[in-house]
Amino acid sequence: MDDKKLVDLITSEVMKRLGGDAEAGASAGGAAGAGTTTGPVEAEPNDAVVDIPIIPSDLAKFIDHTLLKPEATTEQIDKICSEAKEHKFYSVCVNTSWVARCARKLQGTGVKVCAVVGFPLGAMSGRAKNFETRHAIEDGAREIDMVINVGALKSRDFKAVEEDIKWVKRACTRNVILKVIIETALLADEEKVLVCQIAKNAGADFVKTSTGFSHHGATVKDVRLMRRTVGPRLGVKAAGGVRSFDDAVDMIRAGATRLGTSSGVKIVSGETVEGGY
């Protein structure tokens, strides 16, 4: 079965299980993303991304400059903030304990602070994710990357997955972007389509491939499938394993509107990094 048929079939199943009409659900999901998707490229539902020349420095506006290692130090956090300011990356992406510091360092620079929530497992309760989200926003986060409840999805408890996302969505104020990390490395294609539709229905602004802490990160195939599933209005963030200029361009041409990477400085310099997020 090709991607389009898979997407159409699963969309219908998801909306039935969530108690909604497929057409109404698609409309509601589109409205949730309209005007809030923040990537500079908008792909068509048939994956037709305009193939324009891209040079390394163009990529800065796509990049969430990322440091999520548990052993990250104050010095390293300050360094990624300085790099983000210098290269004009879209945001820095950090664990919630670092949000207030990054917000102070980046105040007035135009670089946003993105916080990960329920990271990296996603297995905590929706209420816990709501609490973490509210405090991250109070500390200065303007984007939230939350991890879904993968176990609920594997159990085909779609309502639990949707409610988990809605707990975080309810904590997001109007000017805060919500990205939903689906952890593609743990999912079959059918499950990737299912959870992208659920995230869209729950009001997410982006779907994101990976935490970078599982078996593998983003792939072009997954980005293309996710873009086809959510359509043109939601963002798609490719994260984990984007380590070179060529990797970044491939993801953008597949439909990614944001890139999560710890290799941003090397990428915008046209270099390749071995290892890392």
C-alpha positions in Angstrom: 0.0 0.0 0.0 1.4 3.4 -0.9 1.7 6.3 1.5 -1.3 8.2 0.3 -3.7 5.2 0.7 -2.2 4.4 4.1 -2.7 8.0 5.3 -6.3 8.1 4.0 -7.3 4.8 5.5 -5.8 5.5 8.9 -7.2 9.1 9.0 -10.7 7.6 8.8 -10.0 5.0 11.5 -8.5 7.6 13.9 -11.4 10.0 13.6 -13.9 7.3 14.2 -12.1 6.1 17.3 -11.8 9.7 18.6 -15.5 10.2 18.0 -15.2 12.8 15.3 -15.8 13.1 11.6 -12.7 12.8 9.4 -13.4 15.9 7.4 -14.3 18.0 10.5 -11.2 16.7 12.3 -8.9 17.6 9.4 -10.5 21.1 9.3 -10.0 21.6 13.0 -6.5 20.4 12.9 -5.7 22.7 10.0 -7.2 25.6 11.9 -5.1 24.9 14.9 -1.9 25.1 12.9 -3.0 28.1 10.7 -0.9 31.2 11.3 1.3 29.5 13.9 3.6 27.2 11.8 6.9 28.9 12.0 9.1 27.2 9.3 10.1 29.1 6.2 9.2 26.3 3.9 5.6 25.0 3.4 5.3 21.7 1.7 2.4 20.6 -0.4 0.4 17.6 0.8 1.8 15.6 -2.1 5.3 16.2 -0.8 6.1 18.6 -3.7 8.6 20.9 -2.0 10.0 23.7 -4.2 13.6 22.6 -5.1 15.4 25.9 -4.7 19.2 26.3 -4.2 20.2 26.3 -0.6 23.5 27.5 0.9 24.8 26.6 4.4 24.0 30.0 5.9 20.4 29.8 4.8 19.9 26.9 7.2 20.2 28.9 10.4 16.6 30.0 10.3 15.5 26.3 10.3 17.6 25.3 13.3 16.7 24.6 16.9 20.2 24.6 18.4 20.0 21.7 20.8 21.7 20.6 24.0 19.7 17.9 25.9 22.4 15.7 27.4 21.9 15.1 31.1 25.5 16.0 31.9 25.3 19.4 30.2 27.0 22.1 32.2 26.4 25.8 32.8 29.3 26.6 30.5 28.0 24.5 27.7 24.5 26.0 28.0 26.0 29.5 27.8 28.0 28.4 24.8 25.0 27.3 22.8 23.2 30.6 23.6 26.3 32.5 22.3 26.4 30.4 19.2 22.6 30.9 18.6 23.0 34.6 18.8 26.0 34.7 16.5 24.5 32.5 13.8 20.9 33.7 14.3 19.5 30.2 14.8 15.7 30.0 15.3 15.9 28.8 18.9 17.9 27.0 21.5 16.3 23.7 22.7 17.1 22.7 26.3 15.7 20.8 29.2 13.4 22.8 31.4 15.9 23.4 34.2 17.9 25.6 31.8 15.0 27.6 30.4 15.3 30.6 32.7 19.0 31.0 32.2 18.7 30.7 28.4 15.8 33.3 28.4 18.1 35.8 30.3 21.0 35.1 27.9 18.9 35.5 24.8 16.7 38.4 25.8 16.3 40.9 23.0 18.2 38.8 20.5 15.2 37.4 18.6 16.4 33.8 19.4 13.6 31.8 21.1 13.9 29.3 23.9 12.4 25.9 23.2 11.9 23.5 26.2 11.4 19.7 26.0 8.7 18.3 28.2 8.2 14.7 29.4 11.6 14.1 28.0 12.9 11.7 26.8 10.5 8.8 27.6 7.0 10.5 27.5 5.8 8.0 30.1 4.8 10.3 32.8 1.2 11.5 33.3 -0.4 14.3 31.3 -0.8 16.3 34.5 2.9 16.1 35.1 3.6 17.3 31.6 1.1 20.1 32.1 2.9 21.3 35.2 6.3 21.1 33.6 5.0 23.1 30.6 3.5 25.8 32.7 6.7 26.4 34.6 8.8 26.3 31.4 6.6 29.0 29.9 6.8 31.1 33.1 10.6 30.8 32.9 10.6 32.1 29.3 10.0 29.2 26.9 8.2 30.1 23.7 8.2 26.7 22.2 7.4 23.3 23.8 8.6 20.0 22.4 6.6 17.3 24.3 7.1 13.5 24.0 3.9 11.4 23.5 2.9 8.5 25.6 4.3 5.8 23.3 2.9 3.0 25.4 -0.7 4.3 25.1 -0.2 4.5 21.3 1.1 0.9 21.2 -1.9 -0.1 23.2 -4.1 1.6 20.6 -5.6 3.8 23.3 -5.9 6.8 21.0 -8.0 8.8 23.3 -5.3 8.6 26.0 -2.7 9.7 23.5 -4.9 12.7 22.5 -5.7 13.6 26.0 -2.0 13.5 26.9 -1.2 16.0 24.2 -4.2 18.2 25.2 -2.8 18.4 28.8 0.2 20.1 27.3 -1.8 22.2 24.8 -3.9 23.5 27.6 -0.8 24.8 29.4 0.4 26.6 26.2 -0.5 30.3 26.1 -1.5 31.8 22.8 2.0 32.8 21.7 3.6 29.4 22.5 4.2 26.8 19.8 3.6 23.1 20.6 5.6 20.4 18.9 4.7 16.8 19.5 7.6 14.3 19.4 6.3 11.0 18.1 9.5 8.9 18.5 9.5 7.4 15.0 12.2 4.8 15.9 9.7 3.0 18.0 6.7 3.1 15.6 5.5 1.2 12.6 4.4 3.4 9.6 0.7 2.9 10.5 1.4 4.2 14.0 3.3 7.2 12.7 0.3 8.2 10.6 -2.1 7.5 13.5 -0.2 9.7 16.0 0.3 12.5 13.5 -3.4 12.6 12.9 -4.0 12.6 16.7 -1.5 15.4 17.3 -3.2 17.5 14.6 -6.6 16.8 16.0 -5.3 17.8 19.5 -4.2 21.2 18.3 -0.4 20.7 17.9 1.5 23.2 15.7 4.2 20.7 14.7 5.0 17.0 14.7 8.5 16.1 15.4 10.3 12.9 14.5 12.5 12.0 17.5 14.0 12.7 20.9 17.4 11.7 19.6 17.7 9.3 22.6 16.1 6.2 20.9 17.4 3.7 18.3 17.7 6.3 15.6 16.6 9.8 14.8 15.0 11.4 11.7 14.9 9.8 8.3 13.9 11.3 5.0 11.2 8.6 4.6 9.6 9.4 8.0 9.7 13.2 7.3 8.0 12.6 4.0 5.3 10.4 5.5 4.7 12.9 8.3 4.4 15.8 5.9 1.9 13.9 3.8 -0.1 13.0 6.9 -0.4 16.5 8.4 -0.7 18.5 5.2 0.8 21.9 4.6 -0.4 23.9 7.6 1.4 22.1 10.4 5.2 22.2 10.9 7.3 19.1 10.7 10.5 19.0 12.7 13.3 16.6 11.9 15.5 15.8 14.9 18.2 13.4 15.7 20.9 12.5 13.2 20.9 15.7 11.2 24.7 16.2 11.2 25.6 17.7 7.9 24.6 20.3 5.3 23.4 17.5 3.0 21.4 15.9 5.8 19.7 19.2 6.5 18.8 19.9 2.9 17.5 16.4 2.4 15.1 16.9 5.4 13.9 20.3 4.2 13.2 19.0 0.7 11.3 16.1 2.2 9.0 18.5 4.0 10.7 19.5 7.3 10.2 23.1 8.4 12.5 22.9 11.4 15.6 21.0 12.3 16.6 19.9 15.8 20.4 19.4 16.0 23.4 19.9 18.2 25.5 20.3 15.1 24.1 23.6 13.9 27.4 25.5 13.9 29.0 22.8 11.7 26.0 22.6 9.4 25.8 26.3 8.6 29.6 26.1 8.0 29.0 23.3 5.5 30.8 20.7 7.6 29.8 17.2 8.8 29.8 16.0 12.4 30.4 12.4 13.5 28.0 11.5 16.3 25.9 13.9 18.4 22.2 14.7 18.4 
